[in-house]
Each structure stands twice: as C-alpha cells, then as structure tokens.
Amino acid sequence: MMHQYKIRGLVVLVSLFVFLNTVYAEKKEKVQRAIFTTKIVDREPIDQVLVLNNNSKEVSFFTDLRHFDNQIVTHKWIYNNKTESVIRFKVKGPRWRVYSTYNIKPTQLGKWSVIVQNDKGISVKASVFRLVDKLDEQVILPKP
C-alpha cells in the first residue's frame, strides 16, 4: 500500500515537472524565422536568398520573433567584418514580425550577415548570404 502512494507521488511530481517545463518553454525568447528575401509582401518574405546577384539593388532581412515583448530588438548588418547598419525595433507583442532593408552597392561582393540581438545586446540569431557578380550563381529559394 505504501508503495502505491510513493509511485503516485512520483507520477504527480514528474507530471508537474513536465507541465512547468512546457509552460516555461512556451515563454522563452525565440527567433522562429530569420531569412534574407528580395521582397516583403503583407509582412511576409516572398522568397529566401542564399546567394544574390549584384544586379539587385536591395535585400531585406525578415525575423519572426516570439516572446520578446516590450524589448528593443536589433538587426545588425555586417559586411567584411564591419557594421554597415544597425536597425532597432520595439517589439509590442508575443509574436512580432519585423524586417529591415539594405541598399547594397554592386561592388560589395562577398559575405553579408545580419546578427539579431535582444535588448541586453545578446546575439540570439545570425544569418548569412553571399553577393556575387555572376547571375548563374544566384540561389533564391521559394518562400520557406
């Protein structure tokens, strides 16, 4: 009989632990999506840029943020290890979609990245694409 109570108590404790972990995980800051795109329509990216031809004048970086409520989130655009642009956004809800756009010069070939930072300056996501001068090297995927 005492053995049954110990097992029931253990089951209750394990259930409570799983429940609390699930609740905590749902509230944890998360970058759900972070992609480069050629265009934003209705607050959504139309495609995903991996390699872009330098005939393009601009590229956008889209993020779908979860649980960054009331924070200032930053997109830091980096080229050749130099910060080219810093764009800050005020997040006003538990799910917030934001994007920044950068006008790229045709001579700025090579690796580009955007680092997403929370309001404490901690990097929470980084994404990379490459700018090339050959059209046949361009890689743009359909919307993810």
Backbone torsions as a table, in degrees:
resi	resn	phi	psi	omega
1	MET	NA	-46.1	179.5
2	MET	-62.4	-34.7	179.7
3	HIS	-61.5	-39.8	179.2
4	GLN	-62.4	-42.8	-179.5
5	TYR	-64.4	-38.7	178.3
6	LYS	-64.6	-42.5	179.5
7	ILE	-65.4	-45.7	178.2
8	ARG	-60.8	-42.5	178.2
9	GLY	-62.3	-41.1	178.3
10	LEU	-65.3	-42.0	178.4
11	VAL	-62.2	-42.4	178.5
12	VAL	-62.8	-44.8	180.0
13	LEU	-63.3	-44.6	178.4
14	VAL	-62.9	-43.1	179.0
15	SER	-61.5	-43.1	178.8
16	LEU	-63.7	-42.6	178.1
17	PHE	-60.6	-46.6	179.1
18	VAL	-62.7	-44.3	179.7
19	PHE	-60.9	-48.2	-178.8
20	LEU	-65.0	-38.4	176.9
21	ASN	-64.2	-38.5	178.8
22	THR	-65.6	-45.3	179.2
23	VAL	-62.7	-44.9	-179.9
24	TYR	-63.3	-44.0	-178.2
25	ALA	-61.7	-33.8	-179.6
26	GLU	-69.4	-25.6	-176.6
27	LYS	-98.0	-2.5	-177.1
28	LYS	-73.1	138.6	176.2
29	GLU	-57.0	135.6	-179.4
30	LYS	-153.3	137.8	170.8
31	VAL	-93.8	103.1	-175.7
32	GLN	-68.4	-44.2	177.8
33	ARG	-140.3	144.1	176.5
34	ALA	-150.1	106.0	-175.1
35	ILE	-142.9	152.4	170.2
36	PHE	-86.0	146.0	-177.7
37	THR	-148.8	159.3	177.7
38	THR	-83.8	-18.1	-176.7
39	LYS	-165.4	149.4	174.4
40	ILE	-112.2	129.5	176.1
41	VAL	-129.8	128.5	-177.7
42	ASP	51.6	44.4	177.4
43	ARG	62.6	24.7	177.5
44	GLU	-133.7	145.5	176.5
45	PRO	-70.8	144.9	179.4
46	ILE	-90.9	-16.7	-178.9
47	ASP	-159.1	-176.4	178.4
48	GLN	-130.5	118.0	-178.7
49	VAL	-88.0	126.7	171.6
50	LEU	-109.3	-46.0	176.4
51	VAL	-133.8	128.5	-175.0
52	LEU	-121.5	139.2	176.3
53	ASN	-76.5	144.9	-175.3
54	ASN	-76.1	6.1	169.9
55	ASN	-73.9	-19.6	178.3
56	SER	-72.7	139.0	-177.5
57	LYS	-89.5	-30.1	-177.5
58	GLU	-147.0	159.2	175.8
59	VAL	-139.5	146.6	179.5
60	SER	-113.1	152.6	175.5
61	PHE	-119.9	121.5	-174.2
62	PHE	-109.3	136.5	173.3
63	THR	-132.5	139.1	174.4
64	ASP	-110.3	106.3	-172.8
65	LEU	-100.4	140.9	177.1
66	ARG	-123.8	127.5	173.3
67	HIS	64.4	38.5	171.0
68	PHE	-105.7	23.8	-175.3
69	ASP	-44.4	133.6	174.9
70	ASN	61.5	21.0	175.8
71	GLN	-104.0	162.0	169.2
72	ILE	-100.5	115.8	178.9
73	VAL	-104.5	141.8	-174.3
74	THR	-116.6	138.0	166.0
75	HIS	-103.7	116.5	178.9
76	LYS	-108.6	108.8	-179.8
77	TRP	-83.8	126.3	-175.1
78	ILE	-127.6	134.0	175.7
79	TYR	-138.0	130.8	-178.6
80	ASN	52.3	43.9	178.7
81	ASN	61.6	19.1	179.0
82	LYS	-122.6	133.1	177.1
83	THR	-71.6	119.8	-179.4
84	GLU	-93.7	-31.6	-177.1
85	SER	-158.1	146.2	176.2
86	VAL	-130.2	118.9	-179.5
87	ILE	-120.1	128.6	-177.9
88	ARG	-110.9	144.0	-179.8
89	PHE	-129.9	139.0	171.6
90	LYS	-89.5	120.5	-179.7
91	VAL	-88.8	123.7	-172.2
92	LYS	-113.5	14.1	178.9
93	GLY	-165.3	173.4	-177.0
94	PRO	-68.6	-27.4	172.8
95	ARG	-125.3	119.3	-175.2
96	TRP	-136.8	125.6	178.6
97	ARG	-105.5	127.3	178.9
98	VAL	-136.6	158.0	174.3
99	TYR	-148.0	155.2	173.8
100	SER	-127.5	152.2	-178.1
101	THR	-124.8	140.1	-179.5
102	TYR	-127.0	133.7	175.3
103	ASN	-87.6	111.2	-175.3
104	ILE	-94.9	136.5	175.0
105	LYS	-80.6	143.5	-179.0
106	PRO	-59.1	-20.5	-179.5
107	THR	-86.3	-6.2	-177.4
108	GLN	-88.0	59.7	-178.5
109	LEU	-75.7	153.9	176.1
110	GLY	114.2	-158.3	-173.3
111	LYS	-82.4	130.1	172.9
112	TRP	-117.6	146.9	175.2
113	SER	-143.0	156.7	170.3
114	VAL	-126.2	130.8	175.9
115	ILE	-107.0	129.2	177.1
116	VAL	-96.9	127.4	-179.5
117	GLN	-123.9	144.5	175.8
118	ASN	-81.9	-176.6	-174.9
119	ASP	-73.1	-5.3	174.3
120	LYS	-94.3	0.8	-178.7
121	GLY	82.4	10.0	179.6
122	ILE	-84.9	129.9	177.7
123	SER	-72.4	125.6	-177.4
124	VAL	-113.8	-10.7	179.2
125	LYS	-166.2	148.5	173.6
126	ALA	-141.2	140.0	177.5
127	SER	-134.2	153.8	-174.4
128	VAL	-134.1	144.5	166.1
129	PHE	-140.9	168.0	-178.0
130	ARG	-121.8	136.1	174.7
131	LEU	-100.2	126.4	-176.8
132	VAL	-125.7	164.9	179.7
133	ASP	-103.8	7.3	178.9
134	LYS	-115.5	122.7	-177.8
135	LEU	-60.0	-36.4	-177.0
136	ASP	-72.1	-8.7	177.3
137	GLU	-93.7	-8.0	-177.8
138	GLN	-63.8	136.9	177.3
139	VAL	-131.6	108.6	176.9
140	ILE	-127.0	119.0	-177.9
141	LEU	-90.8	157.3	173.7
142	PRO	-62.1	165.0	179.5
143	LYS	-52.0	130.1	-179.3
144	PRO	-71.1	NA	NA
